[in-house]
């Protein structure tokens, strides 16, 4: 079962005796755990809820908790976090329980990753207990933001979605938090636009970071330095500017790869996770940067990052030096 289907099923009050959630996308896993808790024991029922950290627990304790009858309730909720840290020798007891679980408990196991060849995960697949939570690709960020806005009965403009991705990247919890703050900022029924994002979420001006990227791709030193100065004037930390520049260059790399395979500018923008209205601008910049130039750019940015974090020179000086290196012949 896919994670969103599991969440929606649990929100309707449905749950199984065992759920194994595997993946590192914490936002979706935490939502699934919360929905399964509400479905099985509701809110605020400490008598019928137990939480274990696999690193410090044993399979015997976990199974005993799952087999315990609920106290003045219809079910028990048993959560085990970090199953990947449970020693393999402990798996057999869990496997035995999963073969014949009790209906009066909802056992939820979470893990960052598990060996797909192991008996436990194979059994979970056979019995439909497994839900693998895949990290969203950059191209899916726009749909995620639009979906989160709809959940809150908000409308978010395309340019504002692009601004959010530019400002925050692909960190889903941070994006979710930003959308929540924006919903409070604009008020019920009001659209979220770029000005709201800039006022509420970040000081980064989207135009400036794109101008910087475009100037770097064109080796236009004067324009690149001017764009960087504009961001610095807005009190944007130099290290963050480097991070944004690096992320945008990765986007150009994905777009260049798609273009080389014959994609249209619009399709290349989608593959790179860029907004459609940036398609032609992105394609133009991507065509100016071949793999050799991109490799050089990432080496420069990596060195600048180390210099800034190591305190070897003032951050703004390190940023300027990186831009000079990026736009040099």
Secondary structure, DSSP 4 states (H G I P E B T S, - for coil): --HHHHHHHHHTT---SEEEEESS-HHHHHHHHHHHHHHHH-SS-GGGEEEEEGGG--HHHHHHHHHSPPSSSS-EEEEEE-GGGS-GGGHHHHHHHHHT--TTEEEEEEES---TTSHHHHHHHHTT-EEE-PPPPGGGHHHHHHHHHHHTT--B-HHHHHHHHHHH-S-HHHHHHHHHHHHHHH-TTPPB-HHHHHHHT-S--HHHHHHHHHHHHTT-HHHHHHHHHHHHHTT--HHHHHHHHHHHHHHHHHHHHHHHTT--HHHHHHHHT--GGGHHHHHHHHHT--HHHHHHHHHHHHHHHHHHHHTSS-HHHHHHHHHHHHT--
